């Protein structure tokens, strides 16, 4: 099964955090409620790198 990656992006400081879109992992980090309230959009990792974002994996 393929899992996509979720990115939490700070557009001001150009920093992002990534986590696999996996319900068990998200729950382990305590992020289920937080993620459900966020505005979602679709983007590519390459676009973040091209815009000089620093991406940290959770």
N, CA and C atoms as an extended XYZ file, in Angstrom:
174
Properties=species:S:1:pos:R:3:atomname:S:1:resname:S:1:resid:I:1 pbc="F F F"
N         0.836       -1.188        0.000 N   UNK     1
C         0.000        0.000        0.000 CA  UNK     1
C         0.874        1.242        0.000 C   UNK     1
N         0.529        2.200       -0.835 N   UNK     2
C         1.292        3.424       -0.974 CA  UNK     2
C         0.772        4.482       -0.007 C   UNK     2
N         1.665        5.095        0.747 N   UNK     3
C         1.307        6.194        1.638 CA  UNK     3
C         1.900        7.485        1.092 C   UNK     3
N         1.081        8.520        1.043 N   UNK     4
C         1.603        9.805        0.616 CA  UNK     4
C         2.290       10.480        1.800 C   UNK     4
N         2.898       11.601        1.558 N   UNK     5
C         3.599       12.346        2.595 CA  UNK     5
C         2.835       13.629        2.873 C   UNK     5
N         2.674       13.943        4.156 N   UNK     6
C         2.078       15.210        4.562 CA  UNK     6
C         3.193       16.181        4.905 C   UNK     6
N         3.049       17.420        4.486 N   UNK     7
C         4.014       18.461        4.819 CA  UNK     7
C         3.320       19.540        5.629 C   UNK     7
N         3.921       19.927        6.747 N   UNK     8
C         3.467       21.075        7.527 CA  UNK     8
C         4.409       22.213        7.150 C   UNK     8
N         3.865       23.268        6.570 N   UNK     9
C         4.702       24.298        5.966 CA  UNK     9
C         4.557       25.627        6.698 C   UNK     9
N         5.686       26.255        6.999 N   UNK    10
C         5.734       27.626        7.502 CA  UNK    10
C         6.196       28.480        6.333 C   UNK    10
N         5.259       29.209        5.709 N   UNK    11
C         5.582       29.976        4.504 CA  UNK    11
C         6.456       31.193        4.785 C   UNK    11
N         6.459       31.688        6.018 N   UNK    12
C         7.270       32.856        6.364 CA  UNK    12
C         8.742       32.470        6.486 C   UNK    12
N         9.021       31.421        7.262 N   UNK    13
C        10.405       31.005        7.503 CA  UNK    13
C        10.909       29.958        6.512 C   UNK    13
N        10.020       29.519        5.584 N   UNK    14
C        10.367       28.527        4.562 CA  UNK    14
C        10.938       27.254        5.175 C   UNK    14
N        10.209       26.750        6.180 N   UNK    15
C        10.566       25.512        6.858 CA  UNK    15
C         9.357       24.591        6.780 C   UNK    15
N         9.621       23.311        6.600 N   UNK    16
C         8.538       22.344        6.573 CA  UNK    16
C         8.908       21.092        7.327 C   UNK    16
N         7.887       20.387        7.773 N   UNK    17
C         8.055       19.102        8.420 CA  UNK    17
C         7.254       18.082        7.638 C   UNK    17
N         7.801       16.914        7.454 N   UNK    18
C         7.109       15.880        6.689 CA  UNK    18
C         6.828       14.677        7.575 C   UNK    18
N         5.712       14.002        7.283 N   UNK    19
C         5.352       12.768        7.973 CA  UNK    19
C         4.552       11.925        6.990 C   UNK    19
N         4.744       10.609        7.027 N   UNK    20
C         3.951        9.734        6.170 CA  UNK    20
C         2.486        9.865        6.538 C   UNK    20
N         1.627        9.860        5.537 N   UNK    21
C         0.185        9.940        5.752 CA  UNK    21
C        -0.304        8.554        6.173 C   UNK    21
N        -0.003        8.216        7.413 N   UNK    22
C        -0.311        6.911        7.982 CA  UNK    22
C        -1.004        7.160        9.320 C   UNK    22
N        -2.244        6.703        9.458 N   UNK    23
C        -3.062        6.998       10.636 CA  UNK    23
C        -2.391        6.583       11.945 C   UNK    23
N        -1.722        5.440       11.955 N   UNK    24
C        -1.071        4.976       13.184 CA  UNK    24
C         0.073        5.900       13.570 C   UNK    24
N         0.911        6.262       12.607 N   UNK    25
C         2.043        7.138       12.883 CA  UNK    25
C         1.566        8.528       13.321 C   UNK    25
N         0.555        9.043       12.634 N   UNK    26
C         0.020       10.361       12.978 CA  UNK    26
C        -0.533       10.350       14.401 C   UNK    26
N        -1.229        9.285       14.781 N   UNK    27
C        -1.756        9.167       16.138 CA  UNK    27
C        -0.628        9.069       17.164 C   UNK    27
N         0.444        8.336       16.835 N   UNK    28
C         1.578        8.206       17.751 CA  UNK    28
C         2.213        9.564       18.060 C   UNK    28
N         2.259       10.449       17.080 N   UNK    29
C         2.797       11.792       17.281 CA  UNK    29
C         1.763       12.731       17.904 C   UNK    29
N         0.522       12.267       18.087 N   UNK    30
C        -0.520       13.100       18.676 CA  UNK    30
C        -1.008       14.192       17.744 C   UNK    30
N        -0.964       13.930       16.436 N   UNK    31
C        -1.278       14.964       15.446 CA  UNK    31
C        -2.645       14.809       14.780 C   UNK    31
N        -3.414       13.803       15.160 N   UNK    32
C        -4.677       13.525       14.471 CA  UNK    32
C        -5.614       14.726       14.467 C   UNK    32
N        -5.904       15.297       15.624 N   UNK    33
C        -6.816       16.449       15.697 CA  UNK    33
C        -6.227       17.669       15.010 C   UNK    33
N        -4.932       17.889       15.206 N   UNK    34
C        -4.269       19.040       14.598 CA  UNK    34
C        -4.373       18.991       13.074 C   UNK    34
N        -4.076       17.838       12.506 N   UNK    35
C        -4.097       17.685       11.053 CA  UNK    35
C        -5.506       17.844       10.504 C   UNK    35
N        -6.486       17.321       11.212 N   UNK    36
C        -7.859       17.393       10.714 CA  UNK    36
C        -8.377       18.829       10.615 C   UNK    36
N        -7.746       19.769       11.318 N   UNK    37
C        -8.183       21.173       11.303 CA  UNK    37
C        -7.400       22.037       10.318 C   UNK    37
N        -6.368       21.497        9.712 N   UNK    38
C        -5.520       22.279        8.809 CA  UNK    38
C        -6.132       22.433        7.422 C   UNK    38
N        -5.790       23.545        6.779 N   UNK    39
C        -6.136       23.743        5.369 CA  UNK    39
C        -5.213       22.836        4.559 C   UNK    39
N        -5.767       22.090        3.651 N   UNK    40
C        -4.972       21.165        2.847 CA  UNK    40
C        -4.795       21.696        1.431 C   UNK    40
N        -3.640       21.405        0.873 N   UNK    41
C        -3.387       21.693       -0.536 CA  UNK    41
C        -2.447       20.622       -1.057 C   UNK    41
N        -2.354       20.519       -2.358 N   UNK    42
C        -1.514       19.519       -2.982 CA  UNK    42
C        -0.261       20.195       -3.534 C   UNK    42
N         0.899       19.614       -3.255 N   UNK    43
C         2.152       20.164       -3.772 CA  UNK    43
C         3.155       19.046       -3.931 C   UNK    43
N         4.250       19.358       -4.574 N   UNK    44
C         5.312       18.380       -4.798 CA  UNK    44
C         6.535       18.757       -3.972 C   UNK    44
N         7.250       17.752       -3.528 N   UNK    45
C         8.485       17.965       -2.781 CA  UNK    45
C         9.448       18.843       -3.576 C   UNK    45
N         9.536       18.585       -4.869 N   UNK    46
C        10.449       19.343       -5.730 CA  UNK    46
C        10.117       20.838       -5.723 C   UNK    46
N         8.829       21.168       -5.654 N   UNK    47
C         8.427       22.577       -5.611 CA  UNK    47
C         8.922       23.253       -4.338 C   UNK    47
N         8.861       22.533       -3.228 N   UNK    48
C         9.360       23.102       -1.972 CA  UNK    48
C        10.862       23.332       -2.039 C   UNK    48
N        11.584       22.381       -2.593 N   UNK    49
C        13.036       22.519       -2.709 CA  UNK    49
C        13.381       23.676       -3.653 C   UNK    49
N        12.665       23.780       -4.773 N   UNK    50
C        12.902       24.869       -5.724 CA  UNK    50
C        12.669       26.233       -5.088 C   UNK    50
N        11.788       26.296       -4.087 N   UNK    51
C        11.491       27.552       -3.404 CA  UNK    51
C        12.339       27.727       -2.144 C   UNK    51
N        13.388       26.915       -2.007 N   UNK    52
C        14.362       26.990       -0.914 CA  UNK    52
C        13.792       26.699        0.466 C   UNK    52
N        12.833       25.773        0.555 N   UNK    53
C        12.332       25.330        1.846 CA  UNK    53
C        13.305       24.335        2.448 C   UNK    53
N        13.433       24.331        3.763 N   UNK    54
C        14.154       23.291        4.495 CA  UNK    54
C        13.099       22.319        4.998 C   UNK    54
N        13.232       21.033        4.666 N   UNK    55
C        12.258       20.027        5.055 CA  UNK    55
C        12.889       19.098        6.090 C   UNK    55
N        12.219       18.948        7.223 N   UNK    56
C        12.653       18.058        8.305 CA  UNK    56
C        11.656       16.913        8.414 C   UNK    56
N        12.148       15.701        8.502 N   UNK    57
C        11.271       14.533        8.619 CA  UNK    57
C        10.943       14.271       10.080 C   UNK    57
N         9.669       13.970       10.350 N   UNK    58
C         9.267       13.587       11.718 CA  UNK    58
C         9.400       12.096       11.867 C   UNK    58
